[in-house]
Amino acid sequence: MGKNPYEQFPFIIGEEIILRKIMDSDLDNIFEIYNNEKLFQYTPVMFKKNKNTVANMIGHFERDFYKRKCIFLGICLKSEPNSIVGIAEMFDYCNDVNMITIGYRLNEKFWAKGIATKAVNAMTKYLFNDIGINRIQAFVMPENIKSQNVLQRSGFSKEGIIREGYVWKGQGVIDLILYSLLKGDSRK
């Protein structure tokens, strides 16, 4: 079995990107992400109109880590480590199965540059090699083609569609496609 992902707050260096802790000083970048309705079209999270709400969320990110609920990391380009361009999430860690679920969202200005794929690759490498996780999974709405492409490029397998199996805030009851990657899957 691997280590518990909540033992140490991750700092992950990937290809051209860094995944790091989100600080109060990142508020403007984080607000730009959470204030864009387009980014929340396919997620269970609602976009946020109020900057104070987002400021409170940043405090909760750390609290949720210590409560072992989820890990939120800022995605930065190595060339600009102080500027967050997206958010990477790791949550629903299950010790018995040794698996975790991931998610990600990017500032719209940084779409179509391969950053989400690099973030997923950095997360999977970290989870497999440093933590010793065996199974990583992700849930995607069928309409969210971009996100499915990211997972497929990262080597994830489509396991199937969970039909009308989830309620997502603002979306109602929805279908979700389940993708997974196992440590034993051949890595490119």
C-alpha positions as CSV (number, residue, x, y, z in Angstrom):
1,M,0.0,0.0,0.0
2,G,1.1,3.6,-0.6
3,K,1.3,6.6,1.7
4,N,-1.8,8.6,2.6
5,P,-2.1,11.6,0.2
6,Y,-2.9,13.8,3.2
7,E,0.3,13.2,5.0
8,Q,2.1,16.1,3.2
9,F,0.8,19.0,1.2
10,P,1.9,18.4,-2.3
11,F,4.2,20.6,-4.4
12,I,4.4,19.0,-7.8
13,I,6.8,19.9,-10.6
14,G,5.6,18.7,-14.0
15,E,6.5,19.4,-17.6
16,E,6.4,23.2,-18.0
17,I,4.0,23.5,-15.0
18,I,4.0,23.6,-11.2
19,L,1.1,22.5,-9.0
20,R,1.3,24.3,-5.7
21,K,-0.6,25.4,-2.6
22,I,-3.2,28.2,-3.2
23,M,-2.4,31.3,-1.1
24,D,-4.5,34.4,-0.1
25,S,-2.3,36.3,-2.6
26,D,-3.7,34.2,-5.4
27,L,-7.2,35.7,-4.9
28,D,-7.3,37.7,-8.2
29,N,-6.3,34.7,-10.3
30,I,-8.6,32.3,-8.5
31,F,-11.5,34.8,-8.8
32,E,-10.9,35.0,-12.5
33,I,-11.5,31.3,-12.7
34,Y,-14.5,31.0,-10.4
35,N,-16.1,34.1,-11.9
36,N,-16.3,32.6,-15.4
37,E,-19.6,30.9,-15.9
38,K,-18.2,29.0,-19.0
39,L,-15.8,27.0,-16.7
40,F,-18.7,25.7,-14.6
41,Q,-20.9,24.5,-17.4
42,Y,-19.9,20.9,-16.7
43,T,-19.1,20.8,-13.0
44,P,-21.1,20.3,-9.7
45,V,-19.7,23.7,-8.5
46,M,-21.5,26.9,-9.2
47,F,-19.5,29.9,-10.5
48,K,-19.0,32.7,-8.0
49,K,-20.0,36.4,-8.5
50,N,-18.5,37.6,-5.3
51,K,-14.8,38.1,-4.6
52,N,-15.3,37.7,-0.8
53,T,-16.9,34.3,-1.4
54,V,-13.8,33.2,-3.3
55,A,-11.5,34.7,-0.6
56,N,-13.3,32.5,2.0
57,M,-12.9,29.4,-0.3
58,I,-9.1,29.8,-0.4
59,G,-9.1,29.5,3.4
60,H,-11.3,26.4,3.1
61,F,-8.8,24.7,0.7
62,E,-6.3,24.4,3.5
63,R,-8.9,23.4,6.0
64,D,-10.2,20.7,3.7
65,F,-6.7,19.3,3.3
66,Y,-6.3,19.0,7.1
67,K,-9.7,17.4,7.3
68,R,-8.6,14.9,4.7
69,K,-11.4,15.8,2.4
70,C,-9.7,17.1,-0.7
71,I,-6.5,18.6,-2.1
72,F,-6.8,21.8,-4.2
73,L,-3.7,22.9,-6.0
74,G,-3.0,26.0,-8.2
75,I,-1.7,25.2,-11.7
76,C,1.1,27.6,-12.6
77,L,3.4,27.8,-15.6
78,K,7.1,27.3,-14.6
79,S,7.8,30.7,-16.2
80,E,5.3,32.4,-13.9
81,P,5.1,30.4,-10.6
82,N,3.2,33.2,-8.8
83,S,0.4,33.3,-11.3
84,I,-2.3,30.6,-11.1
85,V,-3.8,29.6,-14.5
86,G,-5.9,26.7,-13.2
87,I,-7.0,24.5,-10.4
88,A,-6.2,20.8,-9.9
89,E,-8.2,18.7,-7.5
90,M,-7.6,15.3,-5.8
91,F,-10.4,14.0,-3.6
92,D,-12.4,11.0,-2.5
93,Y,-9.3,9.1,-1.4
94,C,-10.3,5.5,-0.6
95,N,-7.6,3.7,1.4
96,D,-9.1,0.2,1.1
97,V,-9.1,0.3,-2.7
98,N,-6.1,2.6,-2.8
99,M,-7.7,5.0,-5.3
100,I,-8.4,8.7,-5.6
101,T,-10.5,10.9,-7.9
102,I,-9.1,13.9,-9.8
103,G,-10.5,17.1,-11.4
104,Y,-9.2,20.2,-13.0
105,R,-10.3,23.5,-14.5
106,L,-8.3,26.2,-16.3
107,N,-8.6,29.9,-16.8
108,E,-10.2,30.3,-20.3
109,K,-7.3,32.4,-21.5
110,F,-5.1,29.3,-21.2
111,W,-7.3,26.8,-23.0
112,A,-6.0,24.7,-25.9
113,K,-2.4,25.0,-24.9
114,G,-2.0,21.5,-23.5
115,I,-1.8,22.8,-19.9
116,A,-4.7,20.6,-18.6
117,T,-3.1,17.5,-20.0
118,K,0.3,18.5,-18.4
119,A,-1.5,19.0,-15.1
120,V,-3.2,15.6,-15.3
121,N,0.1,13.9,-16.2
122,A,1.8,15.7,-13.3
123,M,-1.0,14.6,-10.9
124,T,-0.9,11.0,-12.1
125,K,2.9,10.8,-11.8
126,Y,2.8,12.2,-8.3
127,L,0.0,9.9,-7.2
128,F,1.5,6.7,-8.6
129,N,5.2,7.3,-7.9
130,D,5.2,9.4,-4.7
131,I,2.0,8.3,-3.0
132,G,1.7,4.8,-4.4
133,I,-1.9,5.1,-5.4
134,N,-3.1,2.2,-7.6
135,R,-6.3,3.7,-9.3
136,I,-7.0,7.2,-10.4
137,Q,-10.4,8.1,-11.7
138,A,-12.3,11.0,-13.1
139,F,-15.9,11.7,-13.8
140,V,-16.9,13.8,-16.9
141,M,-20.2,14.9,-18.3
142,P,-20.8,13.4,-21.7
143,E,-21.0,16.9,-23.2
144,N,-17.6,17.9,-21.9
145,I,-15.6,16.7,-25.0
146,K,-12.5,18.8,-24.1
147,S,-12.1,17.2,-20.7
148,Q,-12.6,13.7,-22.2
149,N,-9.8,14.5,-24.7
150,V,-7.5,15.5,-21.9
151,L,-8.1,12.3,-20.0
152,Q,-7.7,10.2,-23.2
153,R,-4.4,11.9,-24.0
154,S,-3.2,11.2,-20.5
155,G,-3.8,7.4,-21.0
156,F,-7.1,7.1,-19.1
157,S,-9.6,4.4,-20.2
158,K,-13.3,5.1,-20.5
159,E,-15.0,2.6,-18.3
160,G,-18.6,3.5,-19.1
161,I,-21.5,5.8,-18.5
162,I,-23.2,6.1,-15.1
163,R,-26.7,6.9,-16.3
164,E,-28.7,9.4,-14.3
165,G,-26.5,8.4,-11.3
166,Y,-25.4,11.8,-9.9
167,V,-27.0,15.0,-8.8
168,W,-24.8,18.0,-9.5
169,K,-25.6,21.4,-8.2
170,G,-27.1,23.6,-10.9
171,Q,-27.3,20.6,-13.3
172,G,-29.9,18.3,-11.7
173,V,-29.6,14.5,-12.2
174,I,-27.0,13.8,-14.8
175,D,-25.1,11.1,-16.7
176,L,-21.4,10.9,-16.0
177,I,-18.6,9.1,-17.9
178,L,-16.2,7.3,-15.7
179,Y,-12.5,7.3,-16.7
180,S,-9.7,5.5,-14.9
181,L,-6.0,4.9,-15.0
182,L,-4.3,2.1,-13.1
183,K,-0.7,2.1,-12.0
184,G,-0.2,-1.1,-14.0
185,D,-1.5,0.4,-17.2
186,S,1.3,0.8,-19.7
187,R,2.6,4.3,-19.5
188,K,3.9,6.0,-22.6
